[in-house]
Amino acid sequence: MQSPEDANQVVWSRVEQDFHVASTPGAFLGCIDRDGEGYAAHDAHTQLIGSYPTLDAAMSAVIAHSTEAASA
C-alpha cells in the first residue's frame, strides 16, 4: 500500500485497451477495467472498489483506497 506522501509517485500504465494498472515503486496498487457502463476499479487484491462513470474518477478511487489501506 502507499502512504499519502507517495501519491505523487503513482504510475498508471495502459496494459491493453480499456485496462489500466497503478503502481508505485515496489508496490501494485490496483487496476481499472472498462465495463459496460463505466470503469470498474479494483484494489491490489483485485477486490472491487466500485464502478465509476469516468476513468479519472476510477483512478482517484484506486489511489484513495490504497492510501486508506496504508493508514489502517
GIMOJO-V585400 format. One line per field, one symbol per residue. ss: DSSP state (H for helix, E for strand, - for the rest). psi: psi as a letter, one per 30 degrees, with the letter a starting at -180 (. if undefined). burial: I if it has 24 or more other ideal C-beta (glycine too) atoms within 12 Angstrom, else O. Layout:
ss = ???
psi = ???
burial = ???
This chain:
ss = ---HHHHHH-EEEEEE--EEEEEE--EEEEEEEEE--EEEEEE----EEEEE--HHHHHHHHHHHHHHHHH-
psi = llleffefgkkkkjelkgjkkklljgkkealkkkaffbkkkkafggkkelkkfleeeeeeeeeeeeeeeff.
burial = IIOOOOIOOIOOOOOOOOOIIIIIOOOOIIIIIOOOOOIIIIIIOOOOIOOIOOIOOIIIIIIIIIIOOOOO
